[in-house]
Amino acid sequence: MDFWDRFFKKQWKIQSVYDDTIKEHFPDDSRPVLSHLLTKAELWFVNSDFAFDFARPLLPNTVCIGGLMSKPVKPVPQEFENFITKFGDSGFVLVSLGSMVSFIQSQEILKEMSAAFARLPQGVIWKSNPSHWPKDIKLAPNVKIVHWLPQNDLLGHPRIRLFVSHGGMNSIMEAIQHGVPMVGIPLFGDQHENLLRVKAKNFGVSIQLKQIKAETLALKMKQVIEDK
């Protein structure tokens, strides 16, 4: 299956979970249509924040709860702390492009991103699957590839300088909470709109995945890091 096949398969799985819940709680003769429930909701919780949104009318039953799931910052595991310490006051850059990036990210893009990170004086902690990393792409000494990372704790670390993100709303809310500037690489869905707001609010900038070149990405990252 290609990316879109996987995407729509996932959508159907989500749909079936809601359908199962409806079947469990409603008898056959009064079972609602899933799409109709949206128009009949008495209360809407929206994963956003007034400080991040554009001005727009909201109904009285709408409550913005962006950041509700934020957790207190904990010390990062020693493995990460040891890596961060190597770069002193230069700090580090966190790179996390979400769980779907492996279906979209080509080997050429990986090469360009890796070359861009090599140009930075900061350390780079990059969430990617080491077991699937192309053997012909050599990582610079300042880059650490990890399959898992404590994102919220790293965003709250005093030496973080930049967050390279796909623009998922939860990631943006965490970055805003910790005051970390962003370079966004939107992949699909609401991420493009989310990153338009990031740019409009001067929280960061964005670059399209297909436009990524080492020189361009490195320049954007340096500009955001050095912009006081």
C-alpha positions in Angstrom: 0.0 0.0 0.0 1.1 3.5 -0.7 0.7 6.4 1.8 -2.8 7.4 0.8 -4.0 3.7 0.9 -2.7 3.5 4.5 -4.2 6.9 5.3 -7.7 6.0 4.2 -7.4 2.6 5.8 -6.6 4.3 9.1 -9.6 6.6 8.6 -11.9 3.6 8.1 -10.5 2.1 11.3 -11.3 5.3 13.3 -14.8 5.4 11.7 -15.4 1.8 12.7 -14.5 2.5 16.4 -17.1 5.2 16.6 -19.6 3.0 14.9 -19.0 0.2 17.4 -19.6 2.7 20.2 -22.8 3.9 18.7 -24.0 0.3 18.3 -23.2 -0.4 21.9 -25.2 2.5 23.4 -28.1 3.0 20.9 -30.8 0.5 19.9 -31.3 -0.3 16.2 -34.4 1.8 15.8 -32.8 5.0 17.2 -29.2 4.7 16.1 -27.9 8.1 15.0 -25.8 8.8 11.9 -22.2 9.6 12.9 -22.0 12.7 10.8 -25.3 14.0 12.3 -23.9 13.9 15.8 -21.5 16.8 15.0 -24.4 19.2 14.3 -26.2 18.1 17.5 -23.3 18.4 20.0 -24.2 20.6 23.0 -20.5 21.4 23.7 -17.4 21.6 21.5 -13.9 21.2 22.9 -11.4 22.7 20.4 -7.7 21.8 20.6 -6.4 25.4 20.1 -5.9 28.6 22.0 -7.1 32.2 21.6 -3.5 33.4 21.6 -2.7 31.1 18.6 -6.0 31.4 16.6 -6.9 34.1 14.1 -9.9 36.3 15.1 -13.1 34.4 14.2 -16.6 34.1 15.6 -17.2 31.2 18.0 -20.4 29.8 19.3 -21.1 30.1 23.0 -20.8 26.3 23.4 -17.2 26.3 22.1 -14.3 25.9 24.6 -10.7 26.2 23.5 -8.6 23.7 25.4 -5.2 23.9 23.7 -2.5 22.8 26.0 -4.9 20.9 28.3 -2.8 17.7 28.0 0.5 19.5 28.8 2.5 17.8 31.5 5.1 19.1 33.9 8.7 18.9 32.6 10.8 16.0 34.0 14.6 15.6 33.7 15.5 14.0 30.4 17.1 10.6 30.4 20.9 10.6 30.9 21.5 9.5 27.3 20.0 12.7 26.1 21.6 14.9 28.8 25.1 13.6 27.9 24.6 14.5 24.3 23.2 17.9 25.0 26.1 18.7 27.4 28.6 18.3 24.5 27.4 21.5 22.9 27.5 23.8 25.9 25.8 27.1 25.5 25.1 26.5 21.8 22.3 24.2 22.9 20.4 21.8 20.7 17.7 21.5 18.1 14.8 19.0 18.4 13.5 17.4 15.2 10.2 15.5 15.3 8.0 15.2 12.2 5.3 12.9 13.5 4.5 9.2 13.0 3.5 9.4 9.4 6.7 11.0 8.0 8.3 7.7 7.1 5.7 7.1 4.4 6.4 10.5 2.8 10.1 11.3 3.4 12.3 10.2 0.5 16.0 9.3 0.7 16.9 12.5 -1.1 15.0 14.6 1.5 16.9 12.8 4.3 20.2 13.6 2.6 19.3 17.3 2.4 18.0 17.5 6.0 21.1 15.7 7.3 23.4 18.0 5.3 21.5 21.0 6.7 21.8 19.8 10.3 25.6 19.3 9.8 25.9 23.1 9.2 24.6 24.0 12.7 26.8 24.6 15.7 24.0 23.1 17.9 23.5 19.5 18.6 20.5 17.9 16.8 18.2 15.3 18.3 16.3 13.8 15.5 13.3 11.4 15.9 13.7 8.8 13.2 14.0 5.0 13.1 17.7 4.1 13.2 17.0 0.6 11.9 15.6 2.0 8.7 18.2 4.7 8.2 19.8 4.5 4.7 23.4 3.2 5.0 24.7 5.6 2.4 23.7 8.7 4.4 26.4 9.5 6.9 25.3 11.5 10.0 27.4 14.5 11.2 28.9 14.2 14.7 26.4 16.8 16.0 23.3 14.7 15.0 21.7 12.0 17.1 19.0 9.7 15.7 16.6 8.1 18.1 13.5 6.0 17.6 11.8 7.6 20.7 12.2 10.8 22.6 10.6 12.6 25.6 9.3 15.5 23.5 7.7 17.6 26.2 10.7 17.2 28.5 13.2 18.2 25.7 11.1 21.2 24.8 11.2 22.3 28.4 15.0 21.8 28.6 16.9 25.1 29.2 19.3 24.5 26.4 16.8 23.9 23.6 17.2 26.5 20.8 14.7 25.3 18.1 12.0 22.8 17.3 11.7 21.4 13.8 8.2 20.1 13.6 5.5 18.8 11.2 3.0 21.2 12.7 0.7 18.9 14.6 -1.4 20.9 17.0 -0.3 19.1 20.1 3.4 19.6 19.2 2.7 23.3 18.5 0.9 23.7 21.8 3.9 22.2 23.7 6.4 24.4 21.9 4.3 27.5 22.7 4.0 26.5 26.3 7.8 26.3 26.6 8.5 29.3 24.4 10.5 27.4 21.8 10.6 28.9 18.2 9.8 26.6 15.3 10.6 25.7 11.8 7.7 23.8 10.4 7.6 21.2 7.6 3.9 20.5 7.0 3.0 17.1 5.6 -0.8 16.9 5.3 -4.1 17.7 6.8 -4.4 20.7 9.2 -0.6 21.1 9.5 -0.4 23.6 6.6 -3.0 25.9 8.3 -1.4 25.4 11.7 2.0 26.6 10.4 0.4 29.6 8.7 -0.7 30.7 12.1 2.8 29.9 13.6 4.2 32.3 11.0 1.5 35.0 11.4 2.1 35.0 15.2 5.9 35.2 14.8 6.4 31.9 16.6 8.4 30.5 13.6 8.6 29.9 9.9 7.8 27.0 7.6 9.2 25.3 4.5 7.5 22.8 2.2 8.8 19.2 2.2 9.4 19.2 -1.6 11.4 22.5 -1.4 13.9 21.3 1.2 17.5 21.9 0.2 20.4 21.8 2.7 21.3 25.4 2.2 17.8 26.7 2.4 16.8 24.7 5.5 20.1 25.6 7.3 19.5 29.3 6.6 15.9 29.2 7.9 17.0 27.4 11.1 19.9 29.8 11.8 17.6 32.8 11.2 15.0 31.6 13.7 17.7 30.6 16.3 19.5 34.0 16.0 16.4 36.1 15.8 16.1 37.7 19.3 
